[in-house]
Amino acid sequence: MRAGLDGSHPETSGHAQRREKFNTRLSPAMKNNLRPQIPDIVPAKVFIPVVLSMILFIGTFFGYILPKVEDHLMDKKREMISALSESAMSSIRYYHHLAETGKITLSQAQQQAIEHLRSIRYGPEKKDYFWINDTHPTMIMHPYRPDLEGKDVTDTRDPAGKKLFLAFLETVKDSGAGYVSYHWQWQDDPTRIFSKISYVQEYRPWHWIVGTGVYVEDVRAQIEAITKRMSLIFLAILVIIAMLSLYIIWQGAAGESDRRKIQESLRKSENKYRLLAETAREIILVFDTGFRINYANRAWSAITGYPFPEASNWSLADLIHPEHLQDFKEKIMRIFENRTDNYLLETVLLLKDGSDITIEATFAPMESRENPATILMTARDITERKKREQQAKMQQEQLMHTNKMVSLGTLVSGVAHEINNPISSVNLNIRVFEKFWYSVQPILDSYLEKNEDFKVGDMAYVHLRERMPKLLNFSQEGVDRVKRIVGDLKDFSGQKPSELRETVYLNRVVDKSVGLVSSLIKKATDNFTVEYEENLPTLQGNSQRLGQVVINLVVNGCQALSDPSQSLTIRTGYLEESEEIFFEVQDQGAGMNETVLARITDPFFTTKRDSSGTGLGLSISDTIVRNHGGRLDFRSKPGEGTLVTVLLPRFSNDEIIGRMV
């Protein structure tokens, strides 16, 4: 081992130093008997680098090379279907040219083009195909789904709920062509569904969208085959390496003298290693158990601002951020005590100018004649990397929240649709039963006049005659309530474009939103009121998005209440001076201090992290309100509750609504 960076000359290892002290107390004969045991440290020195190299090689292949191969295969597949699509478009242009030159009619040209593309097959099993739909969209030709031909496929969804044909339209709308990912049946087998990537291209003269695609499963199968082959190769390599390692270890017992010569050569290379340390971009320090800095390279001075002579008067513990100092000391103690440790630590280093940086440090214990307990520390500045990781994490959480809301909307819409069918059937049956009852009642009344009272089921007819109209009425009211709730759910979960501008009745939006969270309100408070301002003007915007704002504010208000006796109030109104429509949500909850109020609309800021809060609700609500030309106003004090007001501009050309909605 080379000399230390502090100028000392350490022994080869702790084993060697203890062996030297032990040997001074032994006779020459005893020393000769012990010499064959000296190479017992060789296996670890030889075997560990081999194992680490194999782990690095395997990790590089499976963690980097295979994903790159998969990406490359997918790119090749995309290029292939793009080229095939262009070939199909060339055929369509040929038939269009025949029609333009009068050789055949336009209808004949289109039919011949359809039949030509219907007959094309390619791929390993000759089952990959083309399909055609128009920009309505209506399916024109699909070789494996003739049941869709001539039908409107606007609402056709894949198993994940994606409207794929609308996605095709969006893709070709601007550029005329592009790739779309979705789920579809496996070739001609409708019972098997797989992920698929298709290339769609529009032939604008005929308003046709021609598509063809590849299945992701094909690429995965190729990757699995490669993985199996490489696993067998790695196993063979490991066996060979194990045999070579045993041979090297055996040879190491006879090479101790050569190792000592190499050690001497390393000592002579001290200046070379010192040069490497001085020119390294990472911080290199040597310090002792008292955290006194014995050596610091040039990178330390350049990054921290402390030159080495000045740094030698400091304790390294004084330059670690106080919040991280305890972890730093515990890490060093574990290393000095030779406890199991990964020798890697992220900590914060204080700079001379008063700022700080995040570093990733590694540690290695050193032994020297002058100081038997020193540590070599290497560190690199990872401040920018940590910032990028934090930004990536925030973006990932936002994407996950968005996907969750989209999935929830799809689920709600589907459930509402499924409920609507049986409820319609129940409603129809109630009306039929009502007609039946009023038709048979005169007959039963006549029978009652001629005979004594009788039972229908377990109830006397006299009582049944009084209760039946009430039962029918209660049933009809229940069905109407369910249909109204289902309608509100479908309106709320409907996929309206964010740029849609419609006439919005604020009272109606608030009423529907409150209905959707009524069960939550009942659990949170026994003192809930809604005050609607009559004759409210309308506004222009997106009722679905504004409903999301109302629900977010009401849910936050409910979560702020700690006792059912505390009140929750919603009001709507109109400000004549500023011509603004408003609604406000006021709760008697815990309230917020000025620090929380200043960050209340920041993305991912939440005081409810322990209860699965994401910190996106108010941020999204603020964005929606600002997109409508309005603003959010928060007023709150700790212990006095919170008042949230949403102010929105009225529609300048509307008419005053003369009734309460």
Order of alpha helices (4+ residues) and beta strands (2+ residues): alpha-alpha-alpha-alpha-alpha-beta-beta-alpha-beta-beta-beta-alpha-alpha-alpha-beta-beta-alpha-alpha-alpha-beta-beta-beta-alpha-beta-beta-alpha-beta-alpha-alpha-beta-beta-alpha-beta-beta-alpha-alpha-beta-beta
